[in-house]
Amino acid sequence: MPSESAVPAGPQPAAGRWQEPRRLHPASVVLGIPLRQLVQAVAFPVVVTLGAGRLVSLTILGTLGAVGLLFRVLAWQRHEFAFDGEVLRVEEGVLSRSARSLDVARVQQVEIDRGPLQRMLGLAALRVETAGSSSEVEVELRVIEFDEAVALRDAIREGKARKVAGTTAVGDDGLPHDTAEAADPELVLTVPLRDVVIAAVTGARLLFFPAVIAGGLQFLGEMSGQFADDLIERAEDVVIGGADALPGFAGVPVWRGVLVGLGVLVLAIVAAVVIGVLQDAKFRITRVGDDLHVTRGLLSTRDSVVPLRRVQLVEIRRNWLRRLLGYATVRIDSAGGSGDGDRRVTVPLLADAAVDRLVADVLPGVDGVPVLRAHPRTALRRAVLRWVRPWLALAAVVAVARPLVATWFELPAWIGLALLALVPVAGLLGVIEYRNLGHALTERVVVSRRGALSIRTGLAPVVKVQAASREANLFQRRLGLVTVAAHVAGPGGDLVVLDAGTVDGADLHASLVGHAADPYPHLSAGGQTEPA
């Protein structure tokens, strides 16, 4: 049992195995190259040598491969890392040496990534990110043994917790131990495979396969040269002279085109499901102390940590199809990390009944989405105009352009009529958006809701608001409306309250400015500062 005596925090025996500099796994010579860099490195010499003979091409590619392999071996031999319980040190470089030191107290996230081949070989990549912007130091160890990656990750987390606590206790074995027991993991949520599939077929991933087809056709068109030009000319003949002008296509039944369209749709659904399952299968969030641990992935797995105190914004998204099915997507944005994807966790799908529970887990002290204040009736006019205006403008452009381009080609009149027919639909969407507008300000969060086809509800902790702004254009001023923005850090950007009443907007803006100036008034009054 630990005794009551305490010693200053310092290098700990728990991290002793890492104090001596060590190299990465030898497989990092090959597996340590990111796939994007490998493709970029191979693509250029392959394209350059296409015009040369086969022997010349193979000789050049073989020479470049041998030189690259030699450089990778030298880089592996010169890459060393060590951790003493407080500082993670990395030295690397062949011709130019670099040394980086990460204070464990500044560590924001420690992630373990494992691709399919790495999992087969028992390897993993460990990435350590510091708190702050994307320009902060980042260390990535590609690759080490999986057991070592887990042990080093745990040692870094323990070292950070120990340094934040400030002291350690000496146990009966004469070794320092943490004064507080490690928190037990608490399961927050799991996303079943069925919901992962539903998320794939009801979201933007459904557009992946058609986009690939369009890109492939464009690439083939650019590479085919004269063949593509001839095909376009024959298509023009069809438009002018009818289907008989294109041999082989006359009398083709319409149902064949319908079948092709259905086939593309089926393939798009299959592609979306495969991508979704590979990325989000086994999605799981557990809470350990004040951190959320997120794991996901089928072939390539990812294990990341989101400190609750760094959460800047929680956004709940519901498109029209997911609303019909009773589902939502929740995105959690945090500060720190090396890129937007590293600072953003998206729960692929969650039942509406479970959204408030997740919000309460992510934002301590917040029971869920509070009751929102409706916006004034004048916001209806602005919402309808915002949706109708683009279609009216396009119809006007078509009407003006028809006589101007008549000498070159005849612009069908039905285009303008179709645009006008969409105006009532756009007006209805404006009404729906107005009915969804709302905002709220509590002691802990500021909330905003907006959208028509896709409704977004954002919650930002008031202590994370760095600044606030408000603006009103001429039309808004005439209607007594104002737009207020709460500026927070992280990839999510600002939380915008659209078309609030002038008085409500002014009060909201004043409150947010006060929070930005003094985010912890109860601590400032006692002479304390923001907690770590």
Protein Blocks (a to p, Z undefined) as FASTA:
>chain_A
ZZfbdcdddddfklmmmmpccdddfklmmmmpcfklmmmmmmmmmmmmmmmcfklmmmmm
mmmmmmmmmmmmmmmmmpccddehjaccddedjklccdddddfklpmbdcddddfklmmn
opacdddddeddfkbccdddddddfklmmmmmmmmmmmmmmmmnopacddfkopacdfbd
cdddddfbdcdfklmmmmmmmmmklmmmmmmmmmmmmmmmmmnommmmmmmmmmmmmmmn
ojklpghigopafklmmmmmmmmmmmmmmmmmmmmmmmmgoiacddehjaccddedjklc
cdddddfklpfbdcddddfklmmnopacdddddeedjbfklmcccdfbacfklmmmmmmm
mmghiabjcddddddfklmmmmmmmmmmmmmmmmmmmmmmmmmmmmmpccdfklmmmmmm
mmmmmmmmmmmmmmmgccdddfkbccddedjklccdddddfklpmbdcddddfklmmnop
acdddddedjklpaddehiafklmmmmmmmmmmmmmmmblmlmmnopacdZZ
